[in-house]
Amino acid sequence: MGYWEATGKTDEWYTPKYVFDALDCTFDLDVAHPTHATFVPADMVLTERGLERDWTGFVWMNPPFGGRNGIVPWLEKFFDHGNGIALVPDRTSAPWFQKFAPMADAILFMSPKIKFIRADGKEGASPSTGTALFAKGERALAAFANARSLGFCCTAVRDGSDEHT
């Protein structure tokens, strides 16, 4: 997340509590949890090697965005798992966004922009790009129904084929 405030200095940017309050759900697993406490309402957390570990149940994913396309392996595993909510930058023209957006059951474009929480616990500045949530699965869709105050939600329109266009 540090791209807009301190490029290259840190990936430690946390989702504010109001996002989870609006979603009004509990996750079985946070797959990219920091080593200290945050607001994520998850029964279990992975604080390291989240991509290498098995994921179970309904997951929350606010992955390290990293460098160019650093989010891709996280999204591949998220959609292979098929049950949860993933936080992503809303870079709609990026090839990775174009690849993964059609796989989501719904996308919630956050408004206004999230001011993420820094590692020191203070609110950061507004990012240069917006944020979106990808929903996959029934529990994620139910959470999005609770969270209408967070922004604009789009649901997928499927034509019955397995091919995304």
N, C-alpha and C positions, 0 to 999 in steps of 0.2 A: 503493500500500500504506500510505501514511502515515496513513490514517484513524484507526487506533487509537492511534498514538503521537504524532503531530504533525499534526493535521488541517490540510490545505492547505499544509503546508510542503514536502513532497516526494512524488514518485512513485517515488523511487529505493529500491526494496526488491528484493533479489535472492534467488533460490531457493538454499537451502543445498546443498552438495555431496552430502550423503547421499541426496537425492532422485534425483540423476542416477546415483549409484552403484547404487541399487536398481533403477532402470529399465534399467541395463546396455545402453545403446544409444548410438549416435552420430547426431546430427541433421545433415542436409544444410545447414540454415539456421536461425539464430535470428533471428526477424523483429522483435524489439524489444530488442535488446542494448544495454546501456549503453556509454558511450564508453570505459570501462576494463575490464580483464579480470575475468571472473567464472568460475564453475565449469562453465558450459554447454559440453558436449562437442559443438560444432558446427563443421563444416568452413568455413562462411561465416556472417557476421553482418551485420545491418542495424542501424546505430546511430542512424539518423534517417530520418524519413519512411517508416517501414515499411508504412504503409497505402497509400502512393502507388507503391511499388515492386512489381515482379513477384516472386512467390514460386515457388521450385522445390524439388522433392524433399520429403523428410520434414522437417517444421518443428517447432521448439519455439517456443511463444508464452507468455511471461509479460508481458502487455501492461500499459501504464499503466492502472490502474483508473479514475483520474480521478474526475470528479463523477458525479452520477446518470446512469446509462446510458452512461457514457463507454466502457465495454467493448463496447458493441453493435457499432460498426463493425468492431472487431477480430474479433469472433466471426463476423460476416457474411463477412468475407474468409477467415477460417479455414475455415469450412464450405464456402464456394465452392471453396477450394483442395482440401479433402478428404483431406489426408494429413499427420497430425502429432498433437502433444499440446499442449493448451492448459491453462494454469493459470488458475483462476477462483476467486473467493470462492464458498463454497457457500450462497448465498442462494436456497434452493430455492423460496421463495414469490415471489421477484421475477419480474416479467413477462419480463425478458430470460432468466432461467434457465429458466422454463417454455417459452419459445420454442425455445431452443437445446439443452437437455438431450435431447429426443427425437431430435435429429440426430446425437448422438454414438453411436459403436459401443459404447462403454463409458464409465462414469464411476467414477473412483476417489476416494472420500471419504477424505481424509488424516486419520490418527489416530496420535499426538496432533496438535494444531494445529501448523503450521509456525511456527517462529520465524525470520522472514526476516532476511537479512543487510542491514545498513544500508550506506549509501554509504561510511562510514568503515571498513567491513570487520568491524564488531562485530555480534554477534547482537542483534536487537531483542527487545522484549517480546512476549509471546504476544498475537496479535490477538484482537479481540472476536468475530470470526467465523471459522469454519473455512475450509478450502481444499479444492477438488476439482480433479481433472484430467479433461479431456475427451479421449477417444481417438477418432481418425478414421483408419481404414485398417488394413491388416494389420500393418504395422510397429509401430504404436501398440498394437495388441492384444497383440503379442508382448512388447513392453516391459512392459505391464501384467501379463502372466503372470509376468515376472521380479520384479515389485515388490509382491508380496503383503504384504510386511512394512510397507508404507506405509499400509495402511488397508483399507477395505471396498470391493470392486469390484462394480459392477452392470453387466450387459450389457443391451443393447437387445433388446426383443422386438418383432419386426416382424410385421405381419399381411399383408405383401405389397403393401399400398397405399402410395401416395406421401403420403397425408395423415397428419399427426401429430395425435393427439388427447390 
